[in-house]
Amino acid sequence: MFASVPNPIPARMKDLNRAKICDVNFVEFVKAWNGQKDARPAPDEPVLEGSALDARGFRELFESQMISRHLDLMARVLRVQNKVFYTIGSSGHEGNAMVARATRHTDPAFLHYRSGGFMAERFRKLPGMDPIMDSALSFAASAEDPASGGRHKVWGSKPLWVLPQTSTIASHLPKALGTAIAIEAGKRLRTGLPIPDDSIAICSFGDASANHATAQTAFNAASWTAYQKLPAPVLFVCEDNGIGISVKTPNDWISASFRNRPDLDYFYADGLDLASGYADVVKAVDHCRKTRRPTFLHLRTTRIMGHAGTDFEIEWRSFEELCAVEANDPLLRSAAIGLESGLMSKLEILALYEETRKKCFDAAEDADQRPRIETLEHVMAPLAPYTPDKVMAEAKRADYQATREQVFGGEEKLPEVQAPKHLAIQINQALHDLMAKYPETLLFGEDVAQKGGVYTVTKGLHKAFGNRRVFNTLLDETMILGMAQGFANMGMLPIPEIQYLAYLHNAIDQIRGEACSLQFFSNNQFANPMLVRIAGLGYQRGFGGHFHNDNSITALRDIPGLVVGCPSRGDDAAMMLRTLAALSKVDGRVSVFLEPIALYMTKDLYETGDGGWLTQYPAPGEALVIGEPRVYAPEAEDLVIFTYGNGVPMSLRAARTIEQQKQCKVRVVDLRWLVPLNADAIVAQARACKRVVVVDEGRHSAGIGEGVLTALSEGGQGGKPTIRVSGADTYTPLAGAAFLVIPKDEDIVAAALGLF
């Protein structure tokens, strides 16, 4: 590639490992250089004629490249000694340091794993920070790692606004775009941003990841946003090294795919050459910052030393191809620039190179002596922070009465002074309340604005709070949840709606892999609090099929740190929403509020017209403790029924029938909180009763019922007569057939009678 770069030393190094070859290449290349210039450019002069990069900037970028390279080399050497635990390197991608130099440390950055150069350069933005020691602590999984506390090797920094990513196979693109949108929304809402108003969001990824469905979601949403003239200042940085592990990207695929993509502004820069590439990087950054449009920077890179330490490329790439890759090493080109310009001598470059090597190894040896995580409690400490007293105090805070009266239209129209209402209305009233209490709250999703949702649950919110706080999104659940994370990053309280539970599954990684993992992998330095509303579960009549009667909640049960609430009645729903909003505000947590569609409009319990399922709206100041169940007939000892959602009114009806037939007393426990299950409460309720029925409208396998039975067994209550009534392990069919696969009142009665 470089006219002045000789071929790396070939055949005699066939038996050396790739890291050693890369290292020797650089040293031999510098030593062999001829034609040193005498005159040095001044610090503020172009490093080479015609370059936009001055000599000072080049020198610093070159130093950052060396830091990144030697961190890679150090990791390969010390991994075999169990002093380092991560070997996915940045070699060949060191040109991303130019992106760091051209941006600010207050531009939120969502980086992929080959970002060593970017991080080394961004560390210059704040005095007193040490990229080598911080990185060494992360490589060593030290508990003193400032990014994750030793939980994972991540590029991250709270003061540098680099939000830790764990596996960045495109899953971070939606939240990066969401953050860019949130920067603009924060300015309009005037709620106060934690960063300057003209900040941009930076998001880097590889050419292979650009093909991922999640990446395409973000690109489409960015174009969709720009097409509507809405600002979204995100800089997508595609670091194109031409390969994904071992699968090659077709020549010019990225250029062909993105150069002419509508409303995604394309720029190209040579990331292998600091002198020529810097101007194009700056051009892309300036364009994004000034136009506030989504911008795609196609950065040419290469990949040296394989995907990771376990990738022996010589087994699947030809020797000639590897030599060609090594000839394009960006550090060779940077050395050539330093020598061509006269800025640095051979001795200076080699001295800096060896000095950097020593710093990296010294830091690694130091980091190896630091404490590591040694207890489960330490591992889990930042996973799910919870301060119950503070959460409850915030949930009960009611110092916004004047705003409430304005929103509801006067004191006489406040919901707590109205007649009892059904679930959908009480959720609606509670959402009005939350948005009045928290001016930073945003509610969004498909059809939630003018239409008020497909079940009118969000009716009137758009009129009350306007377009800036209540708005429709494109039909893309992944992007809805990505935007929610972006808004949360910028200090807002997002309440996204997923229209149906069935629609969550193709987007759930935004909760599982991204939203719920941030506190854990950042050692609770970052959080993206959000309250996700999802309509779901079965029993809808006249509107069926598995997409609208989805009873599969298993996917939510194993997400670490997530809280899932499921109300069955309106007063509980309002109080639970207050608690979950407070949990987000106080402890930065992510929660899901699962709303049983079939109970939205339910008014009666036992007979038509009895109004038994209408409830009074709880006034501000009333809230529920997470995990606290509602117990009906707490004095009953003959039988206890554990259930949730639609199972609650069904179980109450069944309980009356059982009591009539067996002349007994039946206790019904509405769990209300499905994740995490309150095992202590379940055991306590069961201990007081002789028999147990578990009613789970979810599927037989991996449903909530399994969790209840496990709690009973582990709590010493597994020996008493117990039976489970659950849905079948099948998709929900259409029309009346749907009721063949989910529990009915008579199923509960029959199961319970069999225990006597």
C-alpha positions in Angstrom: 0.0 0.0 0.0 2.7 2.5 1.0 5.3 3.4 -1.6 7.9 4.0 1.0 7.2 0.9 3.1 9.2 -2.2 2.2 7.7 -5.7 2.6 7.9 -7.1 6.1 10.6 -9.7 6.8 9.1 -12.9 5.4 10.2 -16.5 5.4 12.5 -16.5 8.3 9.6 -15.6 10.6 7.2 -18.4 9.5 7.6 -20.1 12.8 7.0 -17.1 15.0 3.6 -16.2 16.3 1.8 -13.3 14.6 2.2 -10.9 17.5 5.9 -11.4 17.5 6.0 -10.9 13.7 4.1 -7.7 14.1 6.5 -6.5 16.8 9.6 -7.4 14.9 8.3 -5.9 11.7 8.0 -2.5 13.3 11.5 -2.5 14.8 13.2 -3.8 11.6 11.2 -1.4 9.5 12.4 1.7 11.5 16.0 0.4 11.7 16.0 -0.1 7.9 14.7 3.4 7.0 16.9 5.6 4.7 16.5 9.2 3.9 16.1 11.0 7.2 15.2 14.7 6.9 17.1 17.3 8.9 14.4 20.0 9.2 11.6 19.4 11.7 8.1 20.9 11.2 7.0 23.3 14.0 4.4 21.9 16.3 1.6 23.8 14.6 2.8 23.1 11.0 1.4 20.3 8.9 3.2 17.1 9.6 3.5 16.5 5.8 2.8 19.0 3.1 -0.9 19.3 2.4 -1.9 17.4 5.5 -4.6 18.8 7.8 -2.8 17.2 10.8 -0.2 19.3 12.5 3.0 17.9 13.9 1.9 18.1 17.5 -1.3 16.3 16.7 0.6 13.6 14.7 3.1 13.0 17.5 0.2 12.5 20.1 -1.7 10.3 17.7 1.4 8.2 17.1 1.9 7.8 20.8 -1.7 6.7 21.2 -1.3 4.2 18.5 1.8 2.8 20.2 -0.1 2.5 23.5 -2.8 0.6 21.8 -0.4 -1.7 20.0 1.7 -2.5 23.1 -1.4 -3.3 25.1 -2.2 -5.9 22.5 1.3 -7.3 22.5 1.4 -7.3 26.3 -2.0 -9.2 26.4 -0.7 -11.9 24.1 2.4 -12.5 26.2 0.8 -12.4 29.6 -2.3 -14.3 28.8 -0.4 -17.6 28.8 0.8 -16.6 32.3 -2.8 -16.1 33.5 -2.0 -12.4 34.2 -4.3 -11.2 31.5 -7.7 -12.5 30.5 -8.6 -10.9 27.2 -6.8 -11.0 23.8 -9.2 -9.4 21.3 -6.9 -6.7 20.1 -7.0 -3.3 18.3 -4.0 -3.9 16.1 -4.6 -2.5 12.6 -7.5 -0.3 13.9 -5.2 2.2 15.7 -6.4 4.9 13.2 -9.6 5.2 15.3 -7.5 7.4 17.5 -8.2 10.2 14.9 -11.9 9.9 15.7 -11.2 10.5 19.4 -9.0 13.5 18.6 -11.6 15.1 16.4 -14.4 14.7 19.0 -14.8 15.8 22.6 -14.8 13.8 25.8 -18.4 14.9 26.3 -19.5 13.2 23.1 -21.0 9.9 24.4 -19.1 7.0 22.8 -20.4 3.5 22.3 -17.3 1.5 21.1 -16.5 -1.9 19.8 -13.7 -4.0 21.1 -11.0 -2.8 18.7 -10.9 0.7 20.2 -7.6 0.8 22.0 -6.3 3.7 19.9 -9.5 5.7 20.4 -9.3 5.3 24.2 -5.6 6.1 24.4 -6.3 9.4 22.6 -9.5 10.3 24.4 -7.6 10.0 27.7 -5.7 13.1 26.6 -8.9 15.1 26.9 -8.7 15.2 30.7 -5.5 15.8 32.7 -4.2 13.3 35.1 -5.7 10.2 33.6 -3.6 7.1 32.6 -4.8 5.0 29.7 -2.2 2.4 30.2 -2.8 1.6 33.9 -6.6 1.8 33.5 -6.4 -0.6 30.6 -4.0 -2.9 32.4 -6.4 -3.2 35.3 -9.2 -4.1 32.9 -7.1 -6.7 31.1 -6.2 -8.2 34.5 -9.8 -8.4 35.7 -8.7 -6.4 38.7 -11.4 -5.2 41.2 -9.7 -1.8 40.9 -10.5 -1.6 37.1 -12.1 1.8 36.8 -14.4 0.7 33.9 -16.1 -2.4 35.2 -14.6 -3.2 38.6 -13.1 -6.4 37.1 -16.3 -7.9 35.7 -15.3 -7.7 32.1 -12.7 -6.3 29.8 -14.5 -3.3 28.4 -13.6 0.1 27.0 -15.3 2.5 29.3 -14.9 5.6 31.4 -17.3 7.6 33.4 -15.4 10.9 33.1 -14.7 10.4 29.4 -18.3 9.5 28.6 -17.5 6.1 27.2 -20.3 3.8 28.1 -19.1 0.2 28.5 -20.1 -2.3 25.9 -19.8 -6.0 26.5 -20.2 -7.8 23.1 -20.9 -5.1 20.6 -22.0 -7.2 17.7 -24.2 -4.3 16.6 -26.4 -4.4 19.7 -25.2 -1.0 20.8 -26.2 0.9 17.6 -29.8 1.4 18.5 -29.0 3.0 21.9 -26.3 5.1 20.3 -28.8 6.5 17.9 -31.3 6.8 20.8 -28.7 8.9 22.7 -28.3 11.2 19.7 -32.1 11.7 19.5 -32.2 12.2 23.2 -29.6 15.0 23.1 -31.9 17.0 20.8 -35.0 16.0 22.9 -33.3 17.2 26.0 -32.7 20.6 24.5 -36.4 21.0 23.5 -37.6 19.8 26.9 -35.3 22.1 28.8 -34.9 19.5 31.5 -31.1 19.9 31.5 -28.6 17.7 29.7 -25.5 16.2 31.4 -23.4 17.2 28.4 -23.2 20.3 26.1 -26.1 20.9 23.8 -24.1 20.4 20.6 -22.7 17.0 21.6 -22.9 14.1 19.2 -23.1 10.4 19.9 -20.2 8.2 18.5 -20.7 4.6 17.7 -18.1 2.3 16.2 -18.4 -1.2 14.8 -16.9 -3.5 12.2 -17.8 -4.1 8.6 -19.1 -7.6 9.5 -21.3 -6.2 12.2 -22.8 -3.7 9.7 -24.7 -6.6 8.2 -26.4 -7.6 11.5 -30.2 -7.1 11.8 -29.7 -4.8 14.8 -27.3 -2.6 12.9 -29.7 -2.4 10.0 -32.4 -1.4 12.4 -30.4 1.5 13.6 -29.4 2.6 10.1 -33.0 2.5 9.0 -34.2 4.4 12.0 -31.5 7.0 11.5 -32.6 7.5 7.9 -36.2 7.5 8.9 -35.5 10.2 11.4 -33.5 12.4 9.0 -36.1 12.0 6.3 -38.6 13.7 8.6 -36.1 16.5 9.2 -35.6 15.5 12.8 -32.1 16.0 14.2 -30.2 12.9 15.2 -26.5 13.7 15.6 -25.0 10.2 15.6 -21.6 9.4 14.0 -21.6 5.8 12.9 -18.0 4.7 12.5 -17.6 1.6 10.4 -14.1 0.3 10.9 -13.7 -1.7 7.8 -11.0 -4.3 8.0 -12.5 -6.6 5.4 -13.1 -9.6 7.6 -15.3 -10.9 10.4 -13.4 -13.5 12.3 -12.7 -15.7 9.3 -15.4 -14.6 6.9 -14.3 -12.0 4.4 -16.4 -9.0 3.5 -16.8 -8.6 -0.3 -14.6 -5.9 -1.8 -16.3 -2.5 -1.6 -19.3 -3.9 0.1 -19.5 -1.2 2.7 -19.0 1.6 0.2 -21.6 0.1 -2.2 -24.1 -0.4 0.7 -23.8 3.0 2.3 -22.4 5.6 -0.1 -25.8 6.4 -1.6 -28.1 5.4 1.3 -30.8 8.0 1.6 -30.5 10.4 4.6 -27.4 8.7 6.0 -24.6 11.0 5.1 -21.5 9.0 3.9 -17.8 10.0 4.4 -14.7 7.9 3.8 -11.3 8.2 5.6 -8.2 6.2 5.4 -7.6 4.9 8.9 -4.3 3.5 7.9 -2.7 6.9 7.3 -2.8 9.6 9.9 -1.5 12.3 7.6 -4.1 11.8 4.8 -7.0 10.4 6.8 -7.3 13.0 9.5 -8.9 15.7 7.3 -11.7 13.3 6.3 -12.3 12.3 9.8 -12.6 15.9 10.9 -14.9 16.6 8.0 -17.3 13.8 9.0 -17.3 14.9 12.7 -17.8 18.6 11.8 -20.7 17.7 9.4 -22.4 15.6 12.1 -22.0 18.3 14.8 -23.2 21.2 12.6 -26.0 19.6 10.6 -27.2 17.3 13.4 -27.8 14.6 10.9 -26.9 10.9 11.1 -23.4 10.5 9.6 -21.7 7.3 8.4 -17.9 7.4 8.5 -16.3 4.6 6.6 -12.9 4.2 8.1 -10.5 1.9 6.4 -8.6 -0.3 8.7 -6.9 -3.7 8.7 -6.7 -6.6 11.2 -3.4 -7.7 12.4 -2.7 -10.7 14.7 -6.0 -12.4 14.2 -9.4 -12.0 15.8 -8.0 -13.0 19.2 -5.2 -14.9 20.8 -6.8 -18.2 20.0 -7.2 -17.4 16.2 -4.3 -19.1 14.4 -4.7 -17.4 11.1 -1.9 -19.4 9.4 -4.2 -22.3 9.5 -6.8 -20.7 7.3 -5.0 -17.7 5.6 -2.2 -18.0 3.1 1.3 -16.8 4.1 1.2 -14.4 1.2 -2.0 -12.9 2.4 -0.7 -12.5 5.9 2.4 -10.7 4.6 0.1 -8.4 2.6 -1.9 -7.6 5.7 1.2 -6.9 7.7 2.6 -4.6 5.0 -0.5 -2.4 5.6 0.2 -2.0 9.3 -0.8 1.5 10.2 2.1 1.8 12.7 4.5 1.3 9.8 2.9 4.2 8.0 3.0 6.4 11.1 6.6 5.6 11.5 7.2 6.5 7.9 5.4 9.8 8.4 7.4 10.7 11.4 10.6 9.9 9.5 9.6 11.5 6.2 8.6 14.7 7.9 11.8 14.9 9.9 9.7 15.2 13.0 11.2 12.1 14.6 14.5 10.3 14.2 14.8 6.5 14.1 16.3 6.5 17.6 13.4 8.7 18.9 10.8 6.3 17.4 12.5 3.2 18.7 13.0 4.8 22.1 9.3 5.8 22.3 8.3 2.3 21.1 10.3 0.5 23.8 9.4 3.0 26.5 5.7 2.4 25.7 6.3 -1.3 25.8 7.9 -1.1 29.2 5.1 1.1 30.6 2.5 -1.4 29.4 4.3 -4.4 30.9 5.0 -2.6 34.1 1.4 -1.6 34.4 0.3 -5.2 33.7 2.6 -6.6 36.3 1.3 -4.0 38.8 -2.3 -4.8 37.9 -1.7 -8.5 38.4 -0.9 -7.8 42.0 -4.1 -5.8 42.7 -7.1 -7.4 44.3 -9.6 -9.4 42.1 -13.2 -10.2 42.8 -13.3 -13.1 45.2 -16.9 -13.3 46.5 -20.3 -13.7 44.8 -21.5 -10.7 46.8 -18.8 -8.6 45.2 -19.7 -9.9 41.7 -23.3 -9.0 42.1 -23.0 -5.7 44.0 -23.7 -3.4 41.1 -26.2 -5.7 39.3 -29.4 -4.6 40.9 -29.0 -1.7 43.4 -32.0 -1.4 45.5 -32.6 1.0 48.4 -36.2 0.2 49.5 -36.7 3.1 51.9 -35.6 5.7 49.4 -37.6 4.1 46.6 -40.7 4.0 48.8 -40.2 7.6 49.9 -39.9 8.7 46.3 -42.9 6.6 45.2 -45.1 8.2 47.9 -43.8 11.8 47.3 -46.8 13.9 46.5 -45.6 17.5 46.3 -47.0 18.2 42.9 -50.6 18.7 43.6 -50.9 22.0 41.7 -49.5 20.3 38.6 -51.9 17.4 39.0 -54.9 19.7 39.2 -53.8 21.4 36.0 -53.3 18.1 34.2 -56.6 16.6 35.3 -58.6 19.8 35.0 -59.2 20.8 38.6 -59.5 19.4 42.1 -62.9 18.0 41.5 -61.6 16.0 38.5 -58.8 14.3 40.2 -59.0 10.5 39.7 -59.1 9.6 43.4 -62.4 11.5 43.9 -64.0 9.7 41.0 -66.1 6.5 41.0 -64.2 3.1 40.9 -62.9 2.3 37.4 -61.4 -0.7 35.5 -57.8 -1.5 34.9 -57.2 0.4 31.6 -58.5 3.7 33.0 -56.5 3.4 36.2 -53.3 2.8 34.3 -54.2 5.8 32.1 -54.7 7.9 35.2 -51.5 6.7 36.7 -49.5 7.6 33.6 -51.0 11.1 33.7 -49.9 11.3 37.3 -46.4 10.1 36.6 -45.9 12.6 33.8 -47.2 15.4 36.0 -44.8 14.3 38.7 -41.7 13.9 36.5 -41.4 16.6 33.8 -38.5 14.5 32.3 -40.8 11.6 31.6 -41.3 10.6 28.0 -43.9 8.1 26.7 -43.6 6.6 23.3 -44.2 3.6 21.1 -46.4 2.5 18.2 -49.8 4.2 18.1 -49.6 5.7 21.6 -50.0 9.4 20.7 -53.1 10.7 19.0 -54.8 7.3 18.8 -54.1 6.6 22.5 -53.0 3.1 22.0 -54.8 0.1 20.5 -56.7 -0.3 23.8 -57.0 3.5 24.6 -54.7 3.0 27.6 -52.7 6.1 26.6 -55.7 8.2 25.6 -55.4 11.9 26.4 -51.7 11.8 27.2 -50.7 13.4 23.9 -53.2 16.2 24.3 -52.1 16.8 27.9 -48.4 16.7 27.4 -47.8 17.4 23.7 -45.6 16.0 21.0 -42.3 16.4 22.8 -43.3 14.1 25.6 -45.8 11.7 24.0 -45.0 10.5 20.5 -45.4 7.7 18.0 -42.4 5.7 16.8 -41.7 3.6 13.8 -42.8 0.0 13.9 -39.5 -1.4 15.3 -39.4 -2.7 18.9 -35.6 -2.9 18.9 -35.4 0.8 18.1 -38.1 1.7 20.7 -36.0 0.1 23.4 -32.8 1.5 22.0 -34.3 5.0 22.1 -35.4 4.4 25.7 -31.8 3.7 26.7 -30.7 6.8 24.9 -33.2 9.0 26.7 -32.2 7.4 30.0 -28.5 8.1 29.3 -29.4 11.8 28.9 -31.2 12.0 32.3 -34.8 11.4 31.2 -37.2 8.8 32.4 -38.5 6.9 29.4 -41.7 4.9 29.5 -41.7 3.0 26.2 -44.6 0.8 25.1 -44.2 -2.6 23.4 -47.6 -3.0 21.8 -47.8 -6.8 22.4 -45.8 -9.2 24.4 -45.2 -11.3 21.2 -43.5 -8.3 19.7 -40.9 -8.1 22.4 -39.1 -11.4 21.6 -37.3 -10.2 18.5 -36.0 -7.1 20.4 -35.4 -8.5 23.9 -31.6 -8.3 23.7 -32.0 -4.6 24.1 -33.2 -5.4 27.6 -31.2 -8.5 28.3 -27.8 -7.7 26.7 -27.9 -3.9 26.9 -30.2 -2.1 29.3 -30.0 -4.5 32.2 -26.2 -5.1 31.9 -25.1 -1.5 32.0 -25.0 -1.1 35.8 -23.3 -4.4 36.2 -20.6 -3.9 33.6 -19.9 -0.3 34.5 -19.7 -1.1 38.3 -22.9 1.1 38.7 -21.2 4.2 37.2 -23.7 4.3 34.4 -27.4 3.4 34.4 -30.2 3.7 31.9 -33.4 3.7 34.0 -36.5 2.8 32.1 -40.1 1.5 32.7 -41.2 -0.6 29.8 -44.9 -1.2 29.4 -46.0 -4.3 27.6 -49.5 -5.5 26.9 -49.8 -9.2 26.9 -51.0 -12.5 28.3 -54.1 -14.5 27.0 -57.9 -14.6 27.4 -58.8 -12.0 24.8 -62.0 -12.8 23.1 -62.7 -12.0 19.5 -59.1 -10.9 18.9 -56.9 -13.9 19.0 -54.0 -15.8 17.7 -50.6 -16.1 19.4 -49.5 -12.6 18.5 -52.2 -11.0 20.6 -52.6 -13.7 23.2 -49.0 -14.4 24.0 -48.5 -16.0 27.4 -44.8 -16.7 27.0 -43.1 -14.7 29.7 -40.2 -17.1 30.2 -37.7 -14.8 28.3 -38.2 -12.2 31.0 -37.5 -14.4 33.9 -33.8 -15.0 33.5 -32.7 -11.4 32.8 -30.4 -10.4 35.6 -31.4 -7.2 37.4 -34.8 -6.9 35.7 -38.0 -6.3 37.8 -41.3 -7.4 36.3 -44.6 -6.4 37.7 -48.0 -7.7 36.6 -51.1 -6.1 38.0 -54.6 -7.7 37.9 -56.6 -4.7 39.1 -56.5 -1.0 38.7 -55.5 0.2 42.1 -52.6 -2.2 42.2 -51.5 -1.0 38.8 -51.4 2.6 39.8 -49.4 2.0 42.9 -47.0 -0.4 41.2 -46.3 2.1 38.4 -45.4 4.7 41.1 -43.0 2.3 42.7 -41.3 1.3 39.4 -40.9 4.9 38.4 -39.3 5.6 41.8 -37.1 2.6 41.4 -35.8 4.1 38.1 -35.3 7.5 39.6 -33.6 6.4 42.8 -31.7 3.3 41.8 -31.4 3.6 38.0 -33.2 0.3 37.4 -34.9 -1.3 34.4 -38.4 -2.7 34.8 -41.2 -4.2 32.8 -44.8 -3.6 33.5 -46.8 -6.5 32.0 -50.4 -5.5 31.5 -53.0 -8.3 31.1 -55.0 -7.2 28.0 -58.1 -9.3 28.8 -58.4 -7.5 32.2 -58.1 -3.9 30.7 -61.9 -3.5 30.5 -63.1 -6.1 33.0 -65.6 -4.7 35.4 -67.3 -7.7 37.0 -66.0 -10.6 39.1 -68.6 -13.1 39.9 -71.7 -12.1 38.0 -72.5 -9.7 35.2 -73.1 -6.2 36.6 -71.6 -6.8 40.1 -68.7 -4.3 39.5 -66.5 -6.6 41.5 -63.4 -5.8 39.5 -63.6 -2.0 39.6 -61.3 -0.2 42.0 -60.9 3.2 43.5 -57.9 5.2 42.3 -55.2 5.4 45.1 -54.3 8.9 45.9 -50.7 10.1 45.6 -48.8 8.9 48.7 -49.9 5.3 48.2 -47.4 2.8 46.7 -46.5 -0.9 46.8 -43.3 -2.4 48.1 -41.6 -4.5 45.4 -42.4 -8.2 46.0 -45.4 -7.5 48.2 -48.3 -9.8 47.2 -52.0 -9.1 47.7 -53.6 -11.7 49.9 -57.4 -12.4 49.7 -58.9 -14.2 52.8 -55.6 -14.2 54.7 -57.3 -16.1 57.6 -58.0 -19.1 55.4 -55.9 -22.2 56.2 -57.5 -25.1 54.2 -56.1 -24.2 50.8 -53.9 -21.4 49.2 -53.9 -20.6 45.5 -50.9 -18.7 44.1 -51.5 -16.9 40.9 -51.1 -13.6 39.0 -52.7 -11.6 36.2 -55.8 -13.2 34.6 -55.4 -16.0 37.1 -56.5 -13.8 40.0 -60.2 -13.2 39.2 -60.3 -16.8 37.9 -58.9 -18.1 41.2 -61.3 -16.0 43.3 -64.2 -17.4 41.4 -62.8 -20.9 41.8 -62.2 -20.3 45.5 -65.9 -19.5 46.0 -67.0 -22.7 44.3 -64.4 -24.8 46.2 -65.6 -23.3 49.5 -69.2 -24.1 48.7 -68.4 -27.7 47.8 -65.9 -28.5 50.6 -67.1 -26.3 53.3 -63.6 -24.9 53.7 -61.7 -21.6 53.5 -59.5 -20.7 50.5 -56.8 -18.1 50.5 -55.8 -16.5 47.1 -52.4 -14.9 46.7 -51.9 -12.5 43.9 -48.1 -12.5 43.4 -48.2 -9.1 41.5 -44.3 -9.2 41.2 -43.1 -11.9 38.9 -39.4 -11.1 38.7 -37.8 -11.5 41.1 -40.3 -13.8 42.9 -40.7 -13.2 46.6 -39.8 -16.6 47.8 -40.1 -15.7 51.5 -43.6 -14.4 51.0 -44.6 -17.5 49.0 -43.2 -19.8 51.7 -44.9 -17.9 54.5 -48.3 -18.0 52.8 -48.0 -21.7 52.1 -46.8 -22.6 55.6 -50.1 -21.3 57.0 -52.2 -23.6 54.7 -52.7 -27.3 54.3 -52.9 -27.5 50.5 -51.4 -25.6 47.6 -52.6 -24.8 44.1 -50.4 -22.9 41.7 -52.3 -21.3 38.8 -50.0 -20.1 36.0 -51.6 -18.8 32.8 -48.1 -19.1 31.2 -46.8 -22.2 29.6 -46.1 -25.4 31.6 -42.4 -25.3 30.9 -40.3 -22.6 32.4 -43.2 -20.5 33.5 -43.8 -18.6 36.8 -45.4 -21.7 38.2 -42.0 -23.5 38.2 -40.6 -20.6 40.2 -43.3 -20.9 42.8 -42.9 -24.6 43.1 -39.2 -24.2 43.5 -39.6 -21.6 46.2 -42.0 -24.0 48.0 -39.6 -26.9 47.8 -36.5 -24.9 48.8 -38.5 -23.3 51.6 -39.5 -26.7 53.1 -43.1 -26.6 52.0 -42.9 -29.2 49.2 -44.3 -32.1 51.2 -47.9 -30.9 51.5 -50.5 -31.7 48.8 -49.7 -29.5 45.9 -50.8 -29.2 42.3 -50.1 -26.9 39.4 -52.6 -25.6 36.8 -50.9 -24.0 33.8 -51.1 -23.4 30.1 -50.0 -26.0 27.6 -46.6 -25.9 25.8 -48.0 -24.7 22.5 -48.6 -21.6 20.5 -52.1 -20.0 21.1 -54.5 -20.9 18.3 -57.2 -18.7 16.9 -60.8 -18.1 18.2 -62.4 -20.5 20.7 -59.6 -23.0 20.4 -57.4 -20.6 22.4 -59.2 -21.5 25.6 -58.3 -25.1 25.2 -54.6 -24.3 25.9 -54.9 -21.9 28.9 -56.4 -22.6 32.4 -60.1 -22.0 33.0 -62.1 -21.6 36.2 -63.2 -25.2 36.2 -59.6 -26.4 35.7 -58.7 -24.7 39.0 -61.7 -26.1 40.8 -61.0 -29.7 39.6 -57.4 -29.5 40.5 -58.1 -28.2 44.0 -60.8 -30.7 44.8 -58.4 -33.4 43.9 -56.2 -32.4 46.9 -58.9 -33.0 49.5 
